Amino acid sequence: MGKIFKPIVVLFVTLLLVMVGFGIVIPIFPFLIFDLGGGATALGFFMAAYSVMQFICAPFWGKLSDRIGRRPVLLTGLIGYGITFTLFGFASELWMMFAIRVLSGILSSATLPTAMAYIADTTSGAERSKGMGILGAGMGMGMVIGPALGGWLGSENFALPFFVAGGLAVLTVPFAIFFLPESLKKHDQTDKTTVRERPGITWDVVKNPLFMLFVICFVFNFTSSLFQGIFAPFAADKAGFGTKEIGILFAVLGIVSAVLQGGLIGRLVKRFGDVKLVKAGLLIGSAGMLLMLLAPNVLWLYVTSAVFNIGWTLLGPTTSSLVTNNASGGQGAALGIMQSFNSFGRIFGPMVGGALYDVQMNIPFTLSAVIMLLMFFLSSSKLSRLRGGKTLEGVSDYTEPLSPQTKAKS
């Protein structure tokens, strides 16, 4: 890894700062949307808009980077990220927030898949795993630092975190310009349609032996994005949380996820296998959602949120592992279908959660708990027929959503 040490350090710093910027605004968006006259339904659609644009545009950016190179696409994503987050700081109307959110999803969706492709271009085998692990660590650190910083800054002024996030993204541009050489060789660049595209979801997917696993991926992303979309208003209504408290809580959840993915989950897989951990994740996640409704005080709200977080942290890497270990028609195709289900979950989760929250604040959490519990019972027999996948050890193998793009490029 010696000759690519500098590019990996640059990418590490880039994704660290980008994810700090991304995390900074998590505690702010809900309160700002409410302050501009929107409700939980508007917040849900606002959160989903980014995922819709990523779903549509990420394949385009991936194909473009194969044609013109990784460096210009990565720079486009970073500059777009900085511009759009700065624009959020000036938004004074709800429609402005939605318009900027759409533009942000279009432009910033160029960053992550291109960074993953860069590592795939410059490494192989064990080196690639190490590279992905380093990038995953940078992203994880960013998601711990960002929300705590954002909650603190947002308590002073809603616009301040957006200016800081935009500034951090802009700061990464000189690093990429001066220290990140192009990774795609000239003879590998093409203007032909030779790039793998994400397989579309058709009715034939129902016949796929992994269909139940794909549905679990949808449920996992649906419930986790629902939680992220409506937790801030829920915590504000139930326990009087403000931006500082929301920021601290999401930072704590980031630490829990980092500890679990960084070392514990590899040992758990070796001992129990992926199948058992998927089942455990569904049960733990369901219990966390239900217990959240019964939390009598702030401390228990933290505890029950952590319980749910443990559940979906278990689900992400283990479902990816099972898909790769049991794919019969090619890992790339199976991971592409899985990523489509993941995307649909991230799109519909916030929208459904926000709409139901406006009806009654407990309904989204109850629905999520019931769905996860139903999936546990419906999928148990089918999951038991899959290979357990007790082979993955490193953090790089357990970095959702990095694995699908990484493995599809391999």
C-alpha positions in Angstrom: 0.0 0.0 0.0 3.1 2.2 0.1 2.7 3.8 -3.4 -0.9 4.6 -2.9 -0.5 5.8 0.7 -0.8 9.5 -0.3 -4.0 9.1 -2.3 -5.7 7.1 0.4 -4.7 9.7 3.0 -6.3 12.4 0.8 -9.4 10.3 0.3 -9.6 9.6 4.0 -9.3 13.4 4.8 -11.8 14.1 2.0 -14.5 11.7 3.2 -13.8 12.6 6.9 -14.5 16.3 6.2 -17.4 15.5 3.9 -19.1 13.3 6.5 -18.4 15.8 9.2 -20.2 18.3 7.0 -23.0 15.8 6.4 -23.4 15.0 10.1 -23.3 18.7 11.1 -26.7 19.3 9.6 -28.5 16.2 10.9 -29.6 17.9 14.1 -30.6 21.1 12.2 -32.7 20.0 9.3 -35.8 19.0 11.3 -36.0 22.2 13.4 -35.3 24.3 10.3 -38.1 22.7 8.3 -40.5 23.2 11.2 -39.3 26.8 11.6 -40.1 27.5 7.9 -43.6 26.2 8.3 -43.3 22.5 7.4 -44.5 19.6 9.4 -43.3 16.0 9.8 -44.8 15.1 6.4 -42.7 17.9 4.7 -39.7 16.8 6.7 -40.1 13.2 5.4 -40.4 14.2 1.8 -37.5 16.6 2.3 -35.3 13.8 3.6 -36.4 11.4 0.9 -35.6 13.9 -1.9 -31.9 13.4 -1.4 -32.2 9.6 -1.7 -34.3 9.8 -4.8 -31.7 12.0 -6.5 -28.9 9.7 -5.4 -30.8 6.7 -6.8 -31.2 8.4 -10.1 -27.9 10.1 -10.5 -25.3 7.9 -8.8 -25.2 5.4 -11.8 -24.7 8.4 -14.2 -21.8 9.7 -12.2 -20.3 6.2 -12.0 -20.5 5.8 -15.8 -19.1 9.3 -16.4 -16.1 8.6 -14.1 -15.4 5.5 -16.2 -15.4 7.6 -19.3 -13.6 10.8 -18.3 -11.7 9.7 -15.1 -12.3 9.7 -11.4 -10.6 12.9 -10.5 -12.9 15.4 -12.4 -16.1 13.7 -11.1 -14.8 13.6 -7.5 -14.0 17.3 -7.8 -17.5 18.0 -9.2 -19.1 16.2 -6.3 -17.0 18.1 -3.7 -17.6 21.5 -5.2 -21.3 20.8 -5.6 -21.5 19.6 -2.0 -19.9 22.8 -0.8 -22.0 25.1 -2.9 -25.4 23.5 -2.0 -24.7 23.3 1.7 -23.7 27.0 1.7 -26.9 27.8 -0.2 -28.9 26.1 2.6 -27.6 28.7 5.0 -29.3 31.4 2.9 -32.6 29.6 2.4 -35.6 31.6 3.8 -38.5 29.6 2.3 -39.5 26.0 2.4 -39.5 25.6 -1.4 -35.9 26.9 -1.4 -34.9 24.1 1.0 -36.5 21.5 -1.3 -34.9 22.9 -4.4 -31.4 23.0 -2.8 -32.0 19.5 -1.4 -32.7 18.1 -4.9 -29.6 19.9 -6.3 -27.5 18.6 -3.4 -28.5 15.1 -4.1 -27.7 15.4 -7.8 -24.2 16.9 -7.3 -23.0 15.3 -4.1 -23.9 11.8 -5.2 -20.8 11.9 -7.4 -18.5 11.8 -4.3 -18.8 8.5 -2.6 -19.1 6.0 -5.5 -16.2 7.8 -7.2 -14.0 7.5 -4.1 -14.8 3.8 -3.9 -14.0 3.4 -7.6 -10.7 5.1 -7.0 -9.7 2.6 -4.4 -10.8 -0.3 -6.7 -8.6 1.2 -9.5 -5.5 1.4 -7.4 -5.7 -1.7 -5.2 -6.4 -5.4 -5.3 -7.0 -8.2 -2.8 -6.0 -7.5 0.7 -4.8 -3.9 -0.1 -8.3 -3.1 -1.4 -9.8 -4.3 1.9 -7.4 -2.2 3.8 -8.2 0.8 1.7 -11.9 0.4 2.1 -11.4 0.0 5.8 -9.5 3.2 6.0 -12.2 5.1 4.1 -14.9 3.5 6.2 -13.1 4.6 9.4 -12.9 8.2 8.0 -16.6 8.2 7.3 -17.4 6.8 10.7 -15.3 9.4 12.5 -17.1 12.1 10.5 -20.5 10.9 11.5 -19.4 11.0 15.2 -17.9 14.4 15.1 -20.4 16.0 12.8 -23.7 15.7 14.7 -22.2 16.8 18.0 -20.6 19.9 16.3 -23.8 20.6 14.4 -25.9 20.5 17.5 -23.7 22.9 19.3 -23.4 25.3 16.3 -27.1 25.1 15.6 -28.1 26.1 19.1 -26.6 29.5 18.3 -27.8 30.0 14.7 -29.5 27.6 12.3 -27.5 28.9 9.3 -24.1 28.5 10.9 -23.8 24.7 10.6 -24.5 24.9 6.9 -21.8 27.5 6.3 -19.3 25.3 8.2 -20.4 22.2 6.3 -20.0 24.0 3.0 -16.6 25.4 4.1 -15.3 22.0 5.0 -16.3 20.6 1.6 -14.5 23.5 -0.1 -11.4 22.9 2.0 -11.1 19.4 0.6 -10.9 20.6 -3.0 -7.3 21.8 -2.9 -6.3 18.5 -1.3 -7.9 16.6 -4.3 -6.4 19.0 -6.9 -2.8 18.9 -5.7 -2.5 15.4 -4.1 -4.9 13.1 -5.9 -3.7 11.9 -9.3 -6.0 10.4 -11.8 -6.4 6.6 -11.0 -8.1 5.5 -14.3 -5.5 4.9 -17.0 -6.2 6.3 -20.5 -6.7 2.9 -22.1 -9.3 2.0 -19.4 -11.4 5.1 -20.2 -14.2 4.5 -22.6 -17.0 6.3 -24.3 -18.8 3.0 -25.0 -21.6 1.5 -23.0 -19.4 -1.1 -21.3 -20.0 -0.1 -17.7 -22.0 -2.3 -15.4 -25.3 -0.7 -14.7 -27.4 -1.3 -11.6 -29.8 -4.1 -12.6 -33.4 -2.9 -12.5 -36.0 -4.6 -10.3 -38.4 -6.7 -12.3 -41.1 -9.2 -11.3 -38.5 -11.9 -11.9 -36.8 -10.9 -8.7 -39.6 -12.5 -6.8 -38.4 -15.9 -8.1 -34.8 -15.1 -7.0 -33.7 -17.4 -4.1 -32.4 -14.3 -2.3 -35.7 -12.4 -2.6 -36.5 -12.6 1.1 -33.0 -11.3 1.8 -33.6 -8.4 -0.5 -36.9 -7.6 1.3 -35.0 -7.6 4.6 -32.6 -5.1 3.1 -35.6 -2.9 2.2 -37.0 -3.2 5.7 -33.7 -2.4 7.3 -33.3 0.7 5.3 -37.0 1.7 5.6 -36.9 1.5 9.4 -33.5 3.1 9.8 -34.3 6.1 7.5 -37.7 6.4 9.1 -36.0 6.7 12.5 -33.5 9.2 11.3 -36.3 11.3 9.7 -38.6 11.6 12.6 -36.6 11.0 15.7 -35.8 14.7 16.2 -39.4 15.9 16.4 -40.2 12.8 18.4 -37.5 13.5 21.0 -38.4 17.2 21.0 -42.1 16.4 21.7 -41.4 13.6 24.2 -38.4 14.9 26.1 -37.9 18.5 25.0 -34.7 17.8 23.0 -33.1 20.7 21.1 -30.3 20.7 18.5 -27.6 20.1 21.1 -29.3 17.0 22.6 -30.1 15.6 19.1 -26.5 16.2 18.1 -25.1 14.5 21.1 -27.4 11.5 20.7 -26.5 10.9 17.1 -22.8 11.2 18.0 -23.3 8.5 20.7 -25.1 6.3 18.1 -22.2 6.8 15.8 -19.8 5.7 18.4 -21.9 2.6 19.1 -21.9 1.7 15.4 -18.2 2.3 15.1 -17.4 0.0 18.0 -19.7 -2.7 16.8 -18.6 -2.6 13.2 -14.9 -1.9 14.0 -14.2 -5.0 16.0 -17.1 -6.8 17.6 -19.1 -7.8 14.6 -16.3 -9.9 13.0 -16.1 -11.9 16.2 -19.8 -12.3 16.4 -19.9 -13.6 12.8 -17.2 -16.1 13.5 -19.1 -17.4 16.5 -22.8 -17.3 15.3 -22.8 -16.7 11.6 -24.5 -14.1 9.5 -27.9 -15.8 9.5 -28.3 -15.7 13.3 -27.1 -12.1 13.4 -29.7 -11.0 10.8 -32.4 -12.6 12.9 -31.0 -11.0 16.1 -30.8 -7.7 14.3 -34.5 -7.8 13.4 -35.5 -8.7 17.0 -33.3 -6.2 18.6 -34.3 -3.4 16.2 -38.0 -4.2 16.8 -37.5 -4.2 20.6 -35.7 -0.9 20.4 -38.5 0.8 18.5 -41.2 -0.4 21.0 -39.1 0.4 24.0 -38.6 3.9 22.7 -42.3 4.6 22.9 -42.2 3.6 26.6 -39.1 5.6 27.5 -40.0 7.5 30.7 -37.0 10.0 30.7 -34.1 11.3 28.7 -31.7 8.6 29.8 -34.0 5.8 28.6 -34.5 7.6 25.4 -30.7 7.4 24.8 -30.7 3.7 25.9 -33.6 2.6 23.7 -32.2 4.5 20.7 -28.9 2.7 21.2 -30.8 -0.6 21.3 -32.4 0.1 17.9 -29.1 1.3 16.6 -27.4 -2.0 17.6 -30.2 -3.9 15.7 -29.8 -2.1 12.4 -26.0 -2.0 12.7 -26.1 -5.8 12.8 -28.4 -6.0 9.8 -26.4 -3.9 7.4 -23.1 -5.8 7.1 -24.7 -9.3 7.6 -27.2 -8.9 4.8 -24.5 -7.7 2.4 -22.4 -10.7 3.4 -25.2 -13.2 2.9 -26.0 -11.7 -0.6 -22.3 -12.1 -1.7 -22.0 -15.6 -0.2 -25.2 -16.9 -1.7 -25.4 -15.2 -5.1 -25.6 -17.8 -7.9 -26.0 -15.4 -10.9 -23.0 -13.2 -10.2 -22.2 -11.0 -7.1 -22.4 -7.8 -9.1 -25.9 -8.4 -10.3 -27.1 -9.6 -6.8 -25.5 -6.6 -5.1 -27.1 -4.3 -7.7 -30.5 -5.6 -6.9 -29.8 -5.3 -3.2 -28.7 -1.7 -3.6 -32.0 -0.9 -5.4 -34.0 -2.4 -2.5 -31.8 -0.4 -0.1 -32.5 2.8 -2.1 -36.2 2.2 -2.1 -36.1 1.8 1.6 -34.3 5.0 2.1 -36.8 6.8 -0.1 -40.0 5.5 1.4 -39.0 5.3 5.0 -38.9 9.1 5.7 -42.0 9.8 3.6 -44.1 7.2 5.3 -42.7 8.0 8.8 -43.3 11.8 8.4 -46.9 11.3 7.1 -47.8 8.9 9.9 -46.2 11.1 12.5 -48.5 13.9 11.6 -51.4 11.5 12.3 -50.0 10.3 15.7 -46.4 10.4 16.9 -46.3 6.8 18.1 -47.6 5.2 14.8 -44.3 5.2 12.8 -42.4 3.5 15.6 -45.1 0.9 16.2 -45.3 0.2 12.5 -41.5 -0.2 12.2 -41.4 -2.6 15.2 -44.3 -4.7 13.8 -42.7 -4.9 10.3 -39.3 -6.0 11.7 -41.0 -8.6 13.9 -43.0 -9.9 11.0 -39.9 -10.2 8.9 -38.2 -12.2 11.6 -41.0 -14.8 11.5 -41.5 -14.8 7.7 -37.8 -15.0 6.9 -36.6 -17.5 9.5 -37.0 -20.7 7.5 -35.7 -19.2 4.3 -32.7 -17.6 6.0 -31.8 -21.0 7.6 -31.3 -22.4 4.1 -28.6 -19.9 3.2 -24.9 -20.3 3.8 -24.1 -18.7 7.1 -21.1 -16.8 5.8 -18.6 -17.0 8.7 -15.8 -15.7 6.6 -15.7 -11.9 6.8 -13.4 -10.4 9.4 -12.4 -6.9 8.7 -14.2 -3.6 9.2 -13.9 -3.0 5.4 -16.2 -6.0 4.8 -18.8 -4.5 7.1 -19.1 -0.9 5.9 -22.6 -0.4 4.6 -23.2 1.1 2.1 -19.7 0.8 0.8 -19.7 -2.9 0.2 -22.2 -3.0 -2.7 -20.3 -0.5 -4.8 -17.0 -1.9 -3.9 -17.8 -5.5 -4.7 -19.7 -4.6 -7.8 -16.6 -2.9 -9.1 -14.4 -5.8 -8.2 
